[in-house]
Amino acid sequence: ILSDVSVRFPEGSVVGIVGRSGSGKSTLLKLLMRFWDVQKGRVRLSGTDVSSINTGNLREMESFVTQETHLFHDSIKNNLRIAKLDATDDEIAAACKKAAVHDFIMTLPQRLGLARAFLHDAPLMLLDEPTSNLDSLNEAVILKSLHEQCAGKTVVLVSHRASTMRIADTVYSVEHGRMS
């Protein structure tokens, strides 16, 4: 799906990846999570090939939010605890506030996905279309929160919406599996 892709995600920056549906944006994030191994080339984090990083350690370093956040038939608290099993109530409330979901938590599953990512508190956040199902007002709320709460984290933000990229320090475009 991807060919001749070379991209760097500087520590502490927000890097946007834009492109049409099916262009390879989500595939790039899945390679960073090592859901698949590459056929050719390398995927490295801090200079280390992801294939040589223990899967548990890799998952500790990364938070991954997909456009289809799954909610379990359980309490909101337990849905969020997936990210950190020993999270305190205060940590959960703080993560929900950071994700701007505290007041209407039951209506926006994507915000629960973001709250999980904030609760997991990994240094690398991989966000796949985190605002795709939101109107422009709620998109602005999420982007403001991401911009404010991700200081010191590296964020890879995938979207087909140009408006989502306004918080990115650098933006790459993917088309037909190639990046520019």
C-alpha positions, -999 to +999 in steps of 0.1 A: +000+000+000+028+024+008+059+029-013+089+052-010+077+067+022+101+085+044+088+106+073+102+118+106+082+126+137+103+150+158+099+146+195+074+170+210+058+179+177+024+174+160+028+159+126-002+158+103-008+131+076-035+141+051-049+122+021-080+107+006-096+077+019-076+046+010-044+065+004-024+047+031-027+071+061-041+046+085-016+019+073+012+042+083-001+043+119-006+005+120+030+000+109+041+022+138+020+001+161+035-030+145+002-045+136+020-056+105+056-060+096+070-042+065+079-061+034+107-037+025+123-009+044+122-001+081+099+014+107+119+029+135+112+046+168+140+066+183+164+048+159+152+013+169+134-009+144+099-016+158+104-053+150+131-055+177+110-038+204+091-060+228+054-057+219+044-048+255+070-021+256+059-008+222+023-005+234+035+013+265+052+040+243+022+045+220-015+055+223-036+046+193-070+062+187-090+049+157-120+065+140-142+036+153-137+037+191-152+005+206-173+008+237-177-022+259-210-029+276-197-017+309-193+015+329-175+045+314-149+042+341-141+006+330-142+015+294-114+041+302-095+018+325-086-003+294-058+022+290-045+020+326-060-007+348-049+010+381-061+045+372-076+064+400-109+082+398-091+115+398-069+104+368-099+093+349-118+126+355-087+145+345-083+125+313-120+130+305-116+168+310-085+169+288-105+151+260-133+176+265-157+148+272-165+152+309-199+168+304-214+146+277-194+114+279-221+091+267-227+108+233-192+109+218-173+076+217-143+092+199-138+114+229-137+083+251-109+071+227-090+103+232-096+101+270-081+066+269-051+080+251-046+108+276-050+083+305-025+060+289-001+090+289+023+075+263+049+097+248+037+089+212+001+095+203-012+080+170-046+096+162-065+082+132-093+105+122-100+117+158-125+143+146-140+126+115-175+122+131-176+156+148-191+188+136-168+218+133-176+232+168-167+199+185-137+194+162-124+228+174-129+218+210-110+185+205-082+202+185-078+229+212-076+202+239-050+183+219-029+214+213-030+223+250-026+188+265+000+173+243+030+194+252+061+173+253+043+144+234+048+134+198+015+133+180+008+118+146-025+131+134-041+114+105-071+130+088-087+137+054-099+171+068-077+200+061-092+218+091-078+192+115-043+200+103-043+235+117-026+223+150+001+204+131+037+216+131+044+197+099+019+182+074+026+154+049+003+144+021-003+108+011-016+099-023-016+065-040+007+052-012+033+079-018+041+107+006+050+143-002 
